[in-house]
Amino acid sequence: MAIFRTEIHFRCPSQKTGFQEKRSLYLPNDVLSLYCECILSTATASYECSSCGTPSSVIQEAVRNKNEINVGKEQLQLTPALVNDLKSMYNNSILCDMELRTSTQSFPAHKAILSARSTVFRKMFSGDMKEKKSGHVDITDLEEETVCRMLTYMYTDSLGDLQMESASKLYTAADKYDITYLKRRCSSFLKDNVCPDTVCGVLVLADKYQDDDLKSDVHDYIMNHAKEVFDAQEWKHLMTTNLQLAADVMYRKVSQDKI
């Protein structure tokens, strides 16, 4: 965070103005001075403040706590450094004390990180479960790529280059291990990138995991793009494999058309 200060001086016109009433206060030596300050931040919040006369409370507080501002800047710079350090520990398997095993690959990890990010892992490693004793967790229902993406998020908070299919699989992993923020981000990605060819798959996913928020967004999309969705091959497949879900959508569409 940085503070910038500047002073602007200019001659006051000779004709009478409102300033003349308080000439000694505002126009010493017939010069009007504007004192401006700005605080700029690289964090998520930033402020731009200016004042004439008495600085604003934000500026006053910033000036009074100059040292605290410098500390705040240092703390902001620590965030990417922390992520890089955690990423290095994961990529280089430094002091790992747990393994996640799929049918094709093992992923060294740290119980502390897994526990901090997932309530399921926390309970697994805190109790008297076999995974705690064996030092590994067998994951037979998730693909190698999905587990890798899940771990990358847990260590770095990064999703990488997601596609609809990988986002759906990662959503499933996040639900299984109760990684709340990962599930939300996958859900947001699915909402933002849904199209007539993928909407049925997202609908099935939302219904399976009882995600009413995601399901509501999918319903809205279908209602607004009914012709494209109902003409797609995926819709015909949905009617064959999940008739009840398709019927529910059709009922909503008919009810909407009657209004």
Backbone bond lengths (Angstrom), bond angles and torsions (degrees), N, CA, C in turn:
res aa  C-N    CA-C-N  psi(-1)  N-CA   C-N-CA  omega(-1)  CA-C   N-CA-C  phi
1 M - - - 1.458 - - 1.514 108.22 -
2 A 1.324 117.15 139.05 1.454 121.16 -178.13 1.520 109.82 -132.19
3 I 1.330 115.74 149.58 1.465 121.41 177.36 1.516 107.88 -115.05
4 F 1.327 116.18 128.85 1.446 121.28 178.66 1.527 108.31 -115.24
5 R 1.325 116.96 134.87 1.451 121.34 -179.66 1.520 108.93 -125.99
6 T 1.298 116.68 145.17 1.456 120.74 175.21 1.515 108.93 -151.41
7 E 1.308 116.49 152.49 1.459 121.94 176.37 1.519 108.53 -122.41
8 I 1.318 116.79 136.24 1.458 122.78 179.11 1.517 107.76 -119.45
9 H 1.333 117.73 128.32 1.454 122.46 -179.29 1.519 109.43 -123.00
10 F 1.327 117.54 136.67 1.464 120.60 171.98 1.516 109.61 -151.91
11 R 1.323 114.29 155.61 1.454 121.31 -177.59 1.519 110.46 -73.07
12 C 1.318 115.91 138.82 1.452 121.26 178.90 1.521 109.55 -83.11
13 P 1.334 118.84 140.20 1.463 121.25 177.20 1.526 109.74 -58.03
14 S 1.335 115.04 152.98 1.455 119.71 -176.63 1.515 113.33 -75.16
15 Q 1.390 118.74 -23.39 1.454 119.69 -178.46 1.522 111.38 -69.89
16 K 1.352 113.09 161.59 1.453 119.05 -178.00 1.519 111.42 -65.14
17 T 1.316 117.84 136.68 1.458 123.12 175.79 1.510 108.27 -139.60
18 G 1.339 116.67 173.60 1.455 121.01 178.30 1.507 112.67 -62.50
19 F 1.328 115.91 -24.01 1.461 119.58 -179.47 1.523 111.52 -68.23
20 Q 1.333 115.84 -26.55 1.458 118.45 -174.64 1.529 112.20 -62.79
21 E 1.348 116.43 -25.95 1.451 119.63 -179.02 1.523 111.89 -64.36
22 K 1.331 115.17 -30.82 1.469 119.37 178.08 1.523 108.84 -123.27
23 R 1.314 113.00 49.91 1.462 121.00 -172.84 1.528 112.58 -56.21
24 S 1.318 115.76 -44.27 1.464 118.61 -176.22 1.522 112.32 -65.43
25 L 1.354 116.43 -26.80 1.461 120.25 -178.61 1.525 111.59 -84.68
26 Y 1.340 115.45 -46.68 1.469 119.27 -173.47 1.521 114.42 -97.48
27 L 1.337 116.95 -22.25 1.458 118.87 -174.47 1.530 112.13 -128.18
28 P 1.309 117.10 57.71 1.469 117.52 175.94 1.518 110.02 -63.90
29 N 1.309 116.93 129.01 1.473 121.98 -178.80 1.524 112.80 60.49
30 D 1.355 115.44 29.12 1.470 121.21 179.39 1.530 112.90 59.37
31 V 1.332 116.55 28.36 1.466 121.12 179.11 1.526 109.00 -122.79
32 L 1.341 116.41 127.03 1.467 121.13 175.63 1.522 108.19 -93.93
33 S 1.321 117.07 122.31 1.470 121.68 -178.71 1.526 109.60 -110.79
34 L 1.313 115.79 128.04 1.468 122.51 175.30 1.513 108.34 -107.91
35 Y 1.301 115.64 122.99 1.465 121.38 -179.73 1.519 108.33 -106.16
36 C 1.319 117.30 117.30 1.471 121.50 -174.47 1.518 109.79 -119.99
37 E 1.306 115.81 142.57 1.456 121.64 176.82 1.516 108.74 -137.20
38 C 1.302 115.58 144.54 1.471 121.07 176.08 1.516 108.73 -132.40
39 I 1.306 115.35 140.05 1.462 121.08 172.61 1.508 106.96 -112.62
40 L 1.308 117.84 124.20 1.454 122.84 178.92 1.515 109.01 -114.65
41 S 1.305 116.11 138.13 1.462 120.43 -177.66 1.509 109.58 -131.04
42 T 1.321 115.39 147.12 1.464 120.38 174.58 1.506 111.18 -92.39
43 A 1.326 116.74 2.13 1.462 120.16 178.87 1.515 109.09 -80.75
44 T 1.338 115.74 -172.47 1.455 119.79 -176.83 1.511 111.57 -70.89
45 A 1.334 117.40 -22.24 1.460 120.82 179.24 1.520 109.17 -111.98
46 S 1.310 116.57 141.65 1.451 120.70 177.99 1.514 108.38 -139.81
47 Y 1.308 115.94 156.04 1.449 120.87 -178.04 1.518 109.20 -130.78
48 E 1.308 116.26 141.69 1.449 121.95 170.53 1.518 105.62 -129.15
49 C 1.322 116.57 115.42 1.456 120.18 -173.85 1.514 109.17 -128.23
50 S 1.309 115.97 145.21 1.455 120.29 174.06 1.512 108.22 -141.91
51 S 1.282 116.35 156.87 1.444 118.87 -179.01 1.512 110.69 -153.54
52 C 1.301 114.69 158.16 1.455 121.46 172.54 1.518 106.38 -120.90
53 G 1.310 117.38 119.30 1.451 119.32 -176.77 1.515 109.38 94.05
54 T 1.352 116.73 -114.71 1.458 121.43 -176.59 1.525 110.63 -81.77
55 P 1.326 120.64 126.52 1.461 122.45 178.12 1.525 111.09 -61.08
56 S 1.327 115.82 153.56 1.458 120.60 -179.88 1.519 110.61 -66.28
57 S 1.333 115.72 167.00 1.464 120.62 -179.35 1.518 111.01 -63.50
58 V 1.348 116.52 -33.62 1.471 119.61 178.66 1.519 110.28 -63.37
59 I 1.343 115.65 -44.86 1.456 120.00 -179.90 1.523 111.00 -65.93
60 Q 1.337 115.64 -44.87 1.464 119.13 -179.85 1.519 111.32 -58.04
61 E 1.324 115.98 -43.98 1.467 120.22 -179.72 1.516 110.82 -64.56
62 A 1.345 115.73 -40.49 1.463 119.64 -179.30 1.515 111.34 -65.11
63 V 1.342 116.25 -41.54 1.465 119.90 -179.99 1.521 110.76 -66.77
64 R 1.349 116.39 -41.09 1.465 120.12 -179.62 1.521 111.92 -64.08
65 N 1.324 115.39 -32.79 1.474 119.64 -174.73 1.520 111.76 -111.27
66 K 1.334 114.98 46.44 1.449 119.68 -178.10 1.529 112.66 -55.03
67 N 1.313 115.53 -42.42 1.459 119.68 -179.43 1.521 111.55 -63.77
68 E 1.338 114.86 -38.57 1.463 118.37 179.42 1.517 110.90 -65.45
69 I 1.335 116.60 -34.35 1.458 120.11 178.06 1.517 110.02 -63.28
70 N 1.338 116.13 -43.38 1.464 119.31 179.57 1.517 111.13 -63.58
71 V 1.329 117.26 -38.45 1.461 120.77 176.91 1.522 109.84 -63.72
72 G 1.358 115.69 -41.83 1.460 119.44 179.02 1.505 112.15 -60.26
73 K 1.340 116.38 -38.87 1.456 120.48 178.23 1.519 110.54 -63.09
74 E 1.329 115.86 -42.39 1.465 120.02 178.97 1.522 110.93 -63.28
75 Q 1.347 116.29 -39.33 1.456 119.90 -179.84 1.526 111.27 -66.19
76 L 1.346 116.55 -37.61 1.447 119.82 177.75 1.519 110.87 -63.27
77 Q 1.339 116.52 -37.56 1.449 120.44 -179.09 1.517 112.17 -72.34
78 L 1.331 116.69 -20.66 1.457 119.58 -179.45 1.515 111.98 -73.79
79 T 1.336 117.64 -25.35 1.456 120.57 -174.36 1.524 112.98 -59.28
80 P 1.344 120.76 -55.02 1.464 119.36 177.28 1.520 112.83 -63.50
81 A 1.339 116.04 -31.46 1.466 118.86 178.38 1.517 110.42 -65.33
82 L 1.315 116.91 -40.27 1.463 121.12 178.10 1.520 110.83 -63.45
83 V 1.320 116.32 -43.60 1.458 120.49 178.48 1.523 110.51 -61.20
84 N 1.325 116.36 -44.02 1.468 120.18 179.33 1.523 111.80 -62.93
85 D 1.337 116.14 -39.18 1.466 119.55 179.47 1.529 111.26 -65.98
86 L 1.328 116.42 -43.46 1.468 120.14 178.78 1.526 110.46 -65.24
87 K 1.324 115.67 -40.49 1.466 119.89 178.41 1.521 110.89 -62.34
88 S 1.335 116.13 -39.58 1.461 120.84 178.71 1.528 110.86 -64.83
89 M 1.331 116.44 -41.63 1.461 120.16 178.88 1.528 110.85 -62.06
90 Y 1.338 116.11 -38.83 1.465 120.24 179.93 1.527 111.22 -71.99
91 N 1.329 116.41 -49.11 1.473 120.32 -176.44 1.519 112.68 -65.03
92 N 1.331 116.10 -32.66 1.459 120.17 -177.20 1.526 113.52 -101.45
93 S 1.329 116.19 6.63 1.470 122.38 177.05 1.531 111.97 53.36
94 I 1.325 115.63 46.70 1.466 120.94 -177.57 1.536 109.87 -82.78
95 L 1.329 116.42 120.79 1.469 123.57 176.23 1.534 112.72 55.03
96 C 1.302 117.91 34.11 1.462 120.99 178.66 1.525 110.09 -69.48
97 D 1.326 116.07 143.81 1.468 120.04 -179.47 1.527 112.54 -130.81
98 M 1.345 115.74 15.62 1.462 120.27 179.73 1.526 109.10 -154.85
99 E 1.325 116.12 152.20 1.462 121.04 176.05 1.518 109.98 -127.79
100 L 1.337 115.44 138.28 1.458 120.99 170.01 1.518 106.61 -103.76
101 R 1.336 116.74 122.74 1.455 121.09 -173.49 1.517 111.56 -115.46
102 T 1.335 114.81 122.84 1.456 119.91 169.89 1.523 107.02 -97.68
103 S 1.318 116.63 -174.65 1.467 119.55 -179.99 1.517 112.12 -72.44
104 T 1.336 117.54 -14.12 1.464 120.62 -175.47 1.517 114.43 -121.36
105 Q 1.344 118.32 -16.78 1.467 119.19 -175.20 1.519 111.59 -156.61
106 S 1.334 114.85 153.60 1.464 121.75 175.48 1.523 109.18 -111.36
107 F 1.324 115.88 140.02 1.455 121.62 -178.77 1.530 109.70 -120.28
108 P 1.341 118.24 108.70 1.465 120.64 176.07 1.531 110.15 -64.98
109 A 1.309 116.59 141.72 1.465 120.67 -178.26 1.521 109.45 -152.40
110 H 1.321 115.42 -175.96 1.463 122.41 -177.92 1.526 109.53 -121.77
111 K 1.312 115.65 127.73 1.465 119.61 -178.99 1.532 112.01 -58.29
112 A 1.306 116.78 -36.98 1.472 120.04 -178.16 1.523 111.15 -63.51
113 I 1.330 116.83 -43.74 1.467 120.49 179.96 1.518 110.49 -67.96
114 L 1.319 116.88 -45.95 1.461 120.89 179.48 1.530 110.64 -60.21
115 S 1.314 116.37 -40.70 1.463 120.83 -178.42 1.524 111.69 -69.75
116 A 1.322 116.24 -34.70 1.465 120.13 -179.90 1.520 111.44 -69.06
117 R 1.317 116.79 -29.55 1.461 120.86 -173.82 1.524 113.53 -98.89
118 S 1.314 117.36 -18.77 1.459 120.65 -174.25 1.525 110.91 -137.39
119 T 1.319 116.23 124.79 1.466 119.61 178.09 1.526 111.07 -68.70
120 V 1.319 116.68 -28.79 1.468 120.06 179.11 1.522 110.10 -66.99
121 F 1.323 117.26 -47.46 1.456 120.56 177.37 1.532 110.76 -64.03
122 R 1.313 116.20 -37.10 1.471 120.03 -179.46 1.526 110.71 -60.43
123 K 1.321 115.76 -46.83 1.467 119.68 178.90 1.523 110.85 -66.84
124 M 1.320 115.94 -36.40 1.459 121.12 -179.31 1.529 111.67 -62.47
125 F 1.331 115.49 -42.17 1.465 120.20 -175.69 1.525 113.08 -89.17
126 S 1.324 116.84 -15.88 1.464 119.87 -179.79 1.521 112.11 -88.50
127 G 1.316 115.65 -27.47 1.456 119.96 -178.59 1.509 112.61 -90.60
128 D 1.306 114.29 -166.38 1.469 120.57 -177.63 1.529 109.68 -102.34
129 M 1.331 115.73 54.35 1.461 120.61 -176.98 1.524 110.16 -96.60
130 K 1.320 115.68 161.17 1.464 120.58 -173.89 1.524 112.35 -63.29
131 E 1.353 117.29 -32.06 1.462 120.49 -178.74 1.530 111.53 -62.57
132 K 1.321 115.86 -37.30 1.462 119.94 179.51 1.523 110.90 -64.76
133 K 1.325 116.08 -38.00 1.462 120.34 -178.24 1.524 112.18 -78.39
134 S 1.341 116.36 -37.86 1.464 120.27 -175.44 1.523 113.01 -80.77
135 G 1.331 116.75 -26.01 1.463 120.04 -178.99 1.510 113.56 83.64
136 H 1.328 117.17 12.38 1.467 119.19 176.49 1.525 110.51 -148.23
137 V 1.337 114.75 156.23 1.460 122.22 177.30 1.524 107.61 -120.58
138 D 1.303 116.93 120.94 1.463 121.28 178.16 1.527 109.77 -85.24
139 I 1.323 115.39 124.40 1.470 121.12 179.57 1.524 107.36 -119.69
140 T 1.295 116.04 101.96 1.462 120.30 -174.59 1.528 113.39 -98.97
141 D 1.322 117.07 -11.57 1.458 120.25 -174.55 1.529 113.98 -107.76
142 L 1.332 116.95 6.21 1.459 120.67 177.20 1.521 109.54 -124.81
143 E 1.329 115.35 145.15 1.455 120.06 -179.96 1.532 111.22 -76.74
144 E 1.306 114.63 159.37 1.467 121.52 179.91 1.529 111.49 -55.46
145 E 1.328 117.42 -45.47 1.460 120.78 -178.28 1.529 111.43 -63.70
146 T 1.316 116.82 -38.01 1.458 120.75 -179.42 1.523 111.37 -67.01
147 V 1.325 116.98 -42.78 1.466 120.78 178.28 1.524 109.93 -64.31
148 C 1.318 116.45 -39.10 1.464 120.66 178.69 1.526 110.49 -63.23
149 R 1.334 117.21 -44.10 1.467 121.30 178.14 1.530 110.90 -64.25
150 M 1.308 116.39 -40.34 1.454 120.79 179.42 1.527 110.84 -61.97
151 L 1.313 117.18 -45.49 1.464 120.93 179.65 1.527 111.30 -66.64
152 T 1.323 116.33 -39.63 1.464 119.89 177.66 1.521 110.38 -58.89
153 Y 1.323 116.62 -41.74 1.466 119.74 177.82 1.526 110.80 -66.15
154 M 1.316 116.90 -42.42 1.463 120.07 -176.94 1.525 112.16 -63.15
155 Y 1.323 116.60 -31.49 1.463 119.99 -179.39 1.527 113.46 -91.71
156 T 1.328 117.32 -30.09 1.466 119.90 -171.53 1.520 114.55 -123.42
157 D 1.322 118.03 -8.80 1.464 121.86 -177.64 1.526 111.45 65.37
158 S 1.315 116.69 21.79 1.464 121.77 -178.36 1.525 110.46 -111.13
159 L 1.339 115.56 140.97 1.465 120.26 179.90 1.524 112.86 -97.23
160 G 1.318 117.32 -16.48 1.453 119.44 -178.12 1.519 111.10 71.96
161 D 1.319 115.58 -157.44 1.471 121.87 -176.75 1.532 109.48 -90.48
162 L 1.317 116.24 90.26 1.463 120.83 -177.66 1.524 112.13 -81.26
163 Q 1.316 115.53 148.75 1.458 123.93 167.96 1.526 106.90 -123.50
164 M 1.317 117.26 171.30 1.460 119.53 -177.05 1.529 111.97 -59.06
165 E 1.326 117.04 -42.84 1.465 120.41 -178.21 1.524 111.22 -66.72
166 S 1.331 116.50 -46.56 1.468 119.29 -178.82 1.527 110.88 -68.33
167 A 1.342 117.57 -33.18 1.464 120.67 177.52 1.524 111.01 -66.52
168 S 1.329 116.94 -38.41 1.461 121.03 178.70 1.521 110.93 -65.70
169 K 1.318 116.45 -41.22 1.464 120.56 179.28 1.530 110.94 -68.99
170 L 1.321 116.36 -37.70 1.455 120.26 178.99 1.527 110.61 -69.72
171 Y 1.316 116.21 -34.93 1.466 121.43 174.94 1.528 109.56 -59.54
172 T 1.328 116.69 -43.47 1.466 121.86 178.71 1.519 111.28 -61.68
173 A 1.336 116.42 -42.86 1.468 120.87 178.76 1.528 110.74 -65.13
174 A 1.322 116.30 -40.92 1.468 120.43 179.94 1.526 111.07 -64.43
175 D 1.315 116.58 -37.42 1.464 119.92 177.32 1.531 110.78 -67.57
176 K 1.306 116.43 -42.89 1.466 120.32 -177.97 1.524 111.72 -61.41
177 Y 1.328 116.72 -42.08 1.463 120.31 -175.95 1.536 112.73 -102.43
178 D 1.305 116.50 10.82 1.471 122.30 175.75 1.531 111.42 53.20
179 I 1.323 115.34 53.81 1.460 121.58 174.04 1.529 105.87 -99.15
180 T 1.298 115.70 88.00 1.462 122.46 -166.32 1.519 113.78 -56.14
181 Y 1.326 116.83 -51.87 1.461 119.61 -174.97 1.518 111.95 -69.30
182 L 1.297 117.91 -32.16 1.458 120.95 175.93 1.527 109.68 -65.06
183 K 1.307 117.15 -42.25 1.456 121.12 178.65 1.525 110.73 -62.34
184 R 1.327 116.34 -41.46 1.468 120.09 179.20 1.521 111.40 -64.26
185 R 1.307 116.13 -41.74 1.467 119.24 -178.30 1.522 111.36 -69.42
186 C 1.310 117.10 -37.10 1.463 119.96 175.63 1.524 110.02 -65.41
187 S 1.325 116.17 -41.41 1.456 120.75 178.15 1.527 110.80 -60.65
188 S 1.320 117.03 -43.61 1.467 121.39 179.05 1.516 110.85 -63.18
189 F 1.323 116.80 -40.26 1.464 120.58 178.19 1.528 110.48 -62.69
190 L 1.316 116.55 -44.63 1.465 120.66 -179.59 1.532 111.02 -62.93
191 K 1.321 116.90 -41.44 1.467 120.85 178.48 1.527 111.14 -62.46
192 D 1.322 115.42 -43.54 1.462 120.21 -174.70 1.524 113.00 -73.71
193 N 1.317 117.86 -21.71 1.465 120.53 -173.00 1.522 113.98 -117.39
194 V 1.328 117.25 8.92 1.460 119.97 -178.92 1.526 110.28 -66.96
195 C 1.328 116.35 147.98 1.460 122.39 179.04 1.532 107.29 -147.38
196 P 1.345 119.04 171.06 1.476 120.42 -178.05 1.525 114.19 -54.88
197 D 1.321 117.31 -29.67 1.458 120.30 -177.81 1.528 113.53 -82.01
198 T 1.332 117.30 -15.84 1.465 120.16 -176.99 1.523 114.07 -118.09
199 V 1.336 117.03 -11.11 1.463 120.36 -172.42 1.525 112.43 -62.59
200 C 1.308 118.28 -34.05 1.469 120.49 -179.34 1.531 110.88 -66.97
201 G 1.315 116.40 -39.35 1.461 119.87 177.89 1.520 111.79 -64.34
202 V 1.334 116.45 -39.12 1.462 120.38 178.16 1.521 110.25 -68.79
203 L 1.329 116.39 -36.53 1.466 120.45 177.59 1.527 110.87 -62.37
204 V 1.309 116.76 -44.42 1.468 121.05 178.41 1.526 110.21 -62.82
205 L 1.327 116.96 -41.01 1.462 121.73 179.56 1.527 110.52 -62.71
206 A 1.335 116.32 -47.61 1.469 120.75 -179.09 1.522 111.06 -63.20
207 D 1.322 116.61 -38.61 1.465 120.41 179.62 1.532 110.91 -69.18
208 K 1.310 116.74 -39.88 1.466 121.08 -178.52 1.525 111.35 -62.40
209 Y 1.340 116.55 -41.03 1.466 120.09 -176.51 1.524 112.41 -101.00
210 Q 1.317 115.86 13.64 1.473 122.26 175.02 1.525 111.59 52.16
211 D 1.311 115.10 44.00 1.462 121.81 178.89 1.527 108.13 -92.82
212 D 1.313 116.50 91.30 1.465 120.81 -174.91 1.520 112.71 -64.69
213 D 1.316 116.47 -34.55 1.462 119.91 -179.67 1.528 110.93 -65.44
214 L 1.320 117.15 -48.00 1.461 121.49 178.41 1.525 110.43 -65.27
215 K 1.313 116.40 -41.26 1.456 121.15 -179.25 1.527 111.11 -63.25
216 S 1.313 116.99 -39.65 1.460 121.42 178.78 1.523 110.82 -63.22
217 D 1.327 117.31 -42.36 1.464 120.96 178.17 1.521 111.50 -64.43
218 V 1.329 116.17 -39.11 1.465 120.52 178.41 1.525 110.21 -64.98
219 H 1.326 117.04 -43.71 1.471 120.71 177.77 1.529 110.53 -58.74
220 D 1.333 116.21 -43.93 1.469 120.08 179.79 1.525 110.78 -61.62
221 Y 1.333 115.62 -40.94 1.459 118.92 179.20 1.524 110.86 -62.93
222 I 1.315 116.56 -44.67 1.467 120.17 -179.52 1.521 110.88 -63.30
223 M 1.330 117.11 -42.18 1.462 120.04 179.34 1.530 111.53 -61.53
224 N 1.335 116.48 -34.69 1.465 120.91 -178.06 1.519 113.57 -86.02
225 H 1.325 116.90 -13.58 1.478 120.94 -179.38 1.528 109.71 -132.89
226 A 1.310 115.52 40.65 1.467 121.22 -171.95 1.529 112.84 -56.99
227 K 1.305 118.30 -47.85 1.470 120.41 -176.25 1.520 111.69 -61.26
228 E 1.352 116.43 -46.76 1.467 119.31 -179.29 1.527 111.43 -64.43
229 V 1.346 116.27 -39.70 1.469 120.09 -178.27 1.521 110.74 -69.31
230 F 1.331 117.71 -47.01 1.469 121.09 -176.35 1.521 112.68 -70.47
231 D 1.334 116.67 -20.15 1.466 120.02 176.64 1.521 112.84 -86.35
232 A 1.326 116.80 -12.43 1.466 120.74 -176.70 1.525 111.23 -76.21
233 Q 1.312 116.10 149.79 1.453 122.07 179.26 1.522 111.47 -63.59
234 E 1.340 116.52 -30.95 1.458 120.91 -179.28 1.526 111.32 -64.32
235 W 1.336 116.63 -32.78 1.469 118.94 178.05 1.530 111.11 -68.20
236 K 1.293 116.54 -40.38 1.467 120.70 177.64 1.526 110.13 -62.97
237 H 1.338 115.65 -37.56 1.459 119.74 177.79 1.530 110.59 -67.33
238 L 1.333 116.60 -38.53 1.460 120.30 178.47 1.527 111.16 -62.53
239 M 1.310 117.15 -40.95 1.464 120.92 179.95 1.525 111.02 -64.44
240 T 1.318 116.19 -27.91 1.471 120.21 179.04 1.523 111.60 -80.98
241 T 1.326 116.60 -38.84 1.469 120.48 -172.84 1.531 113.74 -96.69
242 N 1.323 117.48 -23.84 1.467 120.13 -177.54 1.527 108.70 -145.50
243 L 1.322 114.67 72.33 1.461 120.82 -174.21 1.527 112.06 -62.04
244 Q 1.326 117.67 -38.34 1.454 120.82 -178.15 1.531 111.69 -62.94
245 L 1.334 115.72 -42.12 1.461 120.28 179.76 1.528 110.72 -66.74
246 A 1.334 116.37 -41.46 1.465 120.61 178.12 1.524 110.71 -65.35
247 A 1.332 116.65 -40.18 1.468 120.78 179.55 1.525 111.15 -63.69
248 D 1.300 116.97 -38.17 1.464 121.04 178.51 1.524 110.88 -62.43
249 V 1.331 116.39 -41.04 1.460 120.55 178.31 1.524 110.48 -65.78
250 M 1.325 116.92 -43.53 1.460 120.79 -179.82 1.529 110.79 -63.48
251 Y 1.304 116.69 -38.03 1.465 120.40 178.10 1.523 110.31 -62.71
252 R 1.334 116.30 -42.70 1.458 120.43 178.08 1.529 110.82 -62.54
253 K 1.326 115.74 -40.40 1.463 119.75 -179.27 1.519 111.41 -65.56
254 V 1.320 116.90 -44.28 1.473 120.85 178.98 1.527 110.27 -63.80
255 S 1.319 116.43 -41.73 1.469 120.22 179.62 1.523 110.72 -64.16
256 Q 1.314 116.88 -38.62 1.460 120.96 178.91 1.524 111.24 -65.67
257 D 1.345 116.77 -40.51 1.460 120.87 -178.34 1.521 111.94 -67.59
258 K 1.324 117.44 -25.23 1.468 120.71 -179.54 1.525 112.57 -76.98
259 I 1.338 115.18 -21.00 1.468 119.08 -177.55 1.529 110.89 -74.35
